[in-house]
Amino acid sequence: MRSRKDRISMHEMSFPVVRSGATPLISGTNSDYKVVVLGAGGVGKSSVTVQFVQGVYVESYDPTIEDSYRKQIEIDGRQCDLEILDTAGVAQFTAMRELYIKSGKGFLLVYSVTDENSLKELLALRDQVLRIKDSDSVPMVLIGNKCDLEEDRVLSIDDGLQVSQEWGMVPFYETSAMYKTNVDEAFVDVVRQIMRKEAELSEEKKQQKLQKQAEAGPDAPAGAAEAEPASQTVAEKRRSRQRSVATEGHKSKCCTIM
């Protein structure tokens, strides 16, 4: 059984850019990202995770309850501190998995190309992620693991591509934990998605703030746009009272002819 010391790796590595169109980000700053690895039991979630974190292939199958790993890498000139949560299979520890999904920022959904049911189980698992995150756009990567076992393969690359398309073109990789095929690329991809999503949210908040300032006017103090309607209401009430008094005074000087 692996000790916690063996599972934690804080060394820094740099990986090549594997996706185009990455959002420009500020270099020299560190950000924390929690990535959750999900999938059925026995698909190789732990092997993929350990291979990425430590560069070691774990051949024996040791059912996981929950393992946490840390790794620091550089992506697009930005230092990233990753916390990677390797979870139990779909059938085990359902309540714990919901807690992991709530706290996760990005998700790797893993199936085995040697097990057709493992891909089917991911369909419900993805729905659970979207429901808990209350969003149709969640940083996510689909992984078909054990691509080196060609003789045992029952799912083709096209099967994975079809699911990727049904999920709105979610990035899809076939991986081999044994030979580290596409392992780094899959993790880097999901982190890039998180970075882009956070950049988009930050830009959206910035634009909303600029819009409010523009509506308030260049010389208006902060909060003037919000205060203006209330000030107008008070002034209008005052004028209304004055007109009412004047009208009553005018009526008192007049008689009604029947």
N, C-alpha and C positions, 0 to 999 in steps of 0.2 A: 504494500500500500504506500502511495506517495506521501511524503511528509509535506507540511505546508511550506517549509523552506525550499523544498525541491520544486514546488508548484509556482513560487513567486520569482519572477525574473524582472529586474529593473534596468537591464542593459538597454542601450539605445541602438536602434537600427534604422536604416533609411531604405525605402522601397521605391522602385520606379513608378512613374505616373502610368496608370493603366486605363484611365478614362479621359476622354477629351471634354472640353467645356467646363473645367473645374472653376468654381467661383474664386476670384482673387481674394486672398486672405492676408491678414496682417502677420508678418513674420516676427519671430522672437518672442511670442507670447505662448504660454502653456494653457491648455484647456483639458478638462476632464471629460471623458466620454465613457458611458457605461454601455457595453455591448452584451446582448443576451443571445446565447446559442440554444436553439430549440429544435426538437425533433423526436422521433420515436426511439425507443431503446435499441441499442446495437447498431445504429447507423454510422457510428464513428465520430460523434460530437467531441468526445474527450480527445481522441487521437488528432483530430483536426486542430483543436485548441492548443494542445501541448506542442504540436508541431510548429504552430505559429509563434507561440510564446518562447519555447526553448529550443526549437530546431531538433526535436527528438521524436522518434516514432514509437508510440506505445502500442505494442501488438496485442497484449492480453486484454480481455474484456473484463472490466471491473465496473459493475453497475454504479452509476453516479447518483448520489442524492443531491449534492450541490458542491461545486468547486469554484473558488474565486481566484482569478489570476490577475496580475498587474504587469503592464508592459509600457514602456515609453518608446515612441517612434516619432519620426519626422515625416510629415505629409505636406507637400506643396510649400515647403519652407516654414511650416508651423509645427512646434513641439506639441505632441499630444500624449497625455497620460491616459492609457486605456485601462478600464476595469472590465474584465471579461468574465461573464458568469456562465459556467457550464452546468446546465440543468438536467434534471432527471427526465426519463422518457415520458411520452404523452400520458400514459395510463397511471403514472405514479405522481403523488404529491401535487395534486391539482391546485389546492389552495396556495401552496408555496409558489407555484408557477405564476399565479395571478399577481402576487406581490412582486415577482421579478419583472413581469411585463410592465407593471405600473412605473417602476423605477428606471427601466431601460430606455435608452435613447435610440438605439439601433438594434436590428435583429438579423441573425443568420438562421435561416430555416433549412435544416439539413435532412436529406433522405439518402437512402442507399440505392444505387443503380441495380443492386442484386435483390431488392425487396420491393415489389410493387405496392404492397400495403403501406409501406413507410411514406410513399409519396401521397397516397390518398389521405393519410392521417394529417398531413400538413395543410390540407384544405381547410379543415375545421380549426386547426391551430392558427392559421393566418386570420381567419374570421375572429377568433378570440382576441388576437393582438389588436385588430382594428377596432373592435368593440371596446376594449379596455382603454385604449388610447383615445377613443372617440374622434377618430380621424380616418379619412380614406387615403391619406398620404403619410406613410410612416417609413423612415429609412429602413430598407430591408434588402436582403440578398437571398436568392434561392441557390442551394448547393446540392448537387448530385454527387455524393461521395463514393469512394471505392471504384473509380473509373479504371483502375489498373486491373481489376478482376474481370477481364473480358470474357472468360469462359463461363463465369457465373452471372453475367449481365442479363437482366430481363427487361430493363428499361433503356430505351435509346436516348440519344441526345435530343431528338425531336420531341420525345415525351416531356423532357424538361423545358424545352423551348415553348411548347404549347401551353404549359402551366404559366410560364413567365408572361406570355401574351395575354392569357386570361386574367392575370393579376395586374394588367396595365403596364406591361414591359418592365417588370421587376428584373434587375440584373441577375443573370443566371451563369453559374460556373459549375463545370464538372471538376471534381477535385480527387486527388489521391493523397491521403495522409501519409502513406508510406514513402512516396517519392516527392512530397511537398508540391505537387502539381496544382497550381492556381490557389493555393492556400493563402499566401500573402495577399494576392490580388483580391480575394474575396473580402478579407478583413479591411483592407485599405479602402475598398469600394464603399462599404457600409459607413466607414468613418467619414469619407468624403460627402456622402449623402447627408450625414448629420451636420457637417460643417456648412454645407450649402443651405440647408433648412434654417439653421440658426442665423446665417447671414441674411437670408430672405426676410425672416421675422424682424431682425434688427433694422433692415432697410425700410420695411413697412412701417415700423414705429416711428422712424425718422421722418418719413414722408407725411405721416399723420400729424406730427408735431409741426412741421413746416406749413402744412395746410392750415392749421389752426392759427398760426402766427400771421399768415397771409390774410386770412379772413378778419383778424383783429386790426390789421393796418400796421404800417411800418413804425408809426410813432406811438402806438397804443402800448400801455404797460402790460405786464404779464397778467393774464386773467381778464383783460378788458373785454374780450369777445364774449366771455361767459357772463360778465357783469352787465353789459349793455342792455339786454332785454329787460332785466329787473329794474334798471334805472328808468327806462322808458315807461314801464308800467306804473311806477310811483309818480312820475310827472303827469302821466295821463290821468291818474286818479285825482291828483291835485287840481288839474284844470277842470275835470268833471265836477268836482265839488264846487269850484268857483262858479261854473256855469249854472249849477243847480241853485246856488244862493242868489245869483243875479236874476234867475228866472222867477224864483219865489218872491223876490222884492218887487219885480215888475208886476206880478200877478196881484200883489196886495194893493196896488194903486188902481186897479181896474175893477169894474163891476160887470156882472153878467146880466145881459138883457134877455128877458124871457119873452 
